[in-house]
Amino acid sequence: MAEKLHFALVSPEKELFAGEVDRVDAPGAEGDFGVLAGHAPFMTTLKEGRVHVHNNGGQRVFEVHGGFADVTPQGLTILAEKADEVVL
């Protein structure tokens, strides 16, 4: 079984998502990026766009409007200035 990534997405209003996932794709200010379990640590700012959370063959999508992404050995945390879940 593949290793899971701990991911949390938080806005000033609430925590929109927290859990173990397969992969997260996000809109970095210097280019879009994807994060899997075991990714090298880094921090970046986010541009407006969509965060795709992939898990067990499914996907959830969130629209973010700025913020920061922080990848650590413990996982990925996105602190969004504003975020909402997109209904697909």
C-alpha positions as CSV (number, residue, x, y, z in Angstrom):
1,M,0.0,0.0,0.0
2,A,1.4,3.4,-1.0
3,E,2.3,5.9,1.7
4,K,-0.3,8.7,2.4
5,L,0.3,12.4,2.6
6,H,-1.2,14.3,5.6
7,F,-2.9,17.4,4.1
8,A,-4.7,20.3,5.8
9,L,-6.4,23.3,4.0
10,V,-7.3,26.2,6.3
11,S,-8.9,29.6,5.6
12,P,-9.4,32.4,8.2
13,E,-13.0,31.2,8.5
14,K,-12.6,27.5,9.0
15,E,-10.7,24.3,8.3
16,L,-11.9,23.0,4.9
17,F,-10.1,19.7,4.8
18,A,-7.7,17.6,7.0
19,G,-6.8,14.0,6.3
20,E,-4.6,11.5,4.6
21,V,-4.5,11.7,0.8
22,D,-2.6,10.3,-2.2
23,R,-1.6,13.6,-3.8
24,V,-2.3,17.3,-3.8
25,D,-1.9,19.6,-6.8
26,A,-1.8,23.3,-6.1
27,P,-1.3,26.7,-7.9
28,G,2.0,28.1,-6.7
29,A,2.9,31.7,-7.5
30,E,6.0,30.4,-9.4
31,G,4.1,27.6,-11.1
32,D,1.7,24.8,-10.3
33,F,3.1,21.9,-8.2
34,G,2.1,18.5,-6.9
35,V,3.0,16.9,-3.5
36,L,3.2,13.3,-2.6
37,A,4.2,11.6,0.7
38,G,7.9,12.1,1.3
39,H,8.2,15.3,-0.7
40,A,11.2,17.5,0.0
41,P,10.3,20.4,2.4
42,F,9.6,23.8,0.9
43,M,7.3,26.9,1.3
44,T,5.7,29.0,-1.4
45,T,3.0,31.5,-1.9
46,L,-0.1,30.6,-3.8
47,K,-1.8,32.4,-6.7
48,E,-5.6,32.2,-7.3
49,G,-6.5,28.8,-8.7
50,R,-7.7,25.3,-7.8
51,V,-6.3,22.8,-5.4
52,H,-6.9,19.2,-6.4
53,V,-6.9,16.7,-3.6
54,H,-6.6,13.1,-5.0
55,N,-7.5,10.1,-2.8
56,N,-8.4,6.5,-3.5
57,G,-9.2,7.2,-7.2
58,G,-11.5,10.2,-6.3
59,Q,-10.9,13.9,-6.2
60,R,-12.0,17.0,-4.3
61,V,-11.4,20.5,-5.6
62,F,-11.0,23.7,-3.8
63,E,-10.8,27.3,-5.2
64,V,-8.1,29.3,-3.4
65,H,-7.4,33.0,-3.5
66,G,-3.9,33.5,-2.4
67,G,-2.1,32.2,0.7
68,F,0.8,29.9,1.5
69,A,1.7,26.3,1.1
70,D,4.1,24.6,3.6
71,V,5.5,21.2,2.9
72,T,7.3,19.6,5.9
73,P,8.2,16.0,6.8
74,Q,4.8,15.8,8.5
75,G,2.8,16.7,5.4
76,L,1.3,19.7,3.5
77,T,-0.5,22.6,5.0
78,I,-2.2,25.3,2.9
79,L,-3.1,28.5,4.7
80,A,-5.4,30.2,2.2
81,E,-6.5,33.9,2.3
82,K,-9.9,32.6,1.0
83,A,-11.0,29.1,0.0
84,D,-14.2,27.4,-1.0
85,E,-14.9,23.8,-2.1
86,V,-15.9,23.5,-5.8
87,V,-18.9,21.2,-6.5
88,L,-18.1,19.1,-9.5
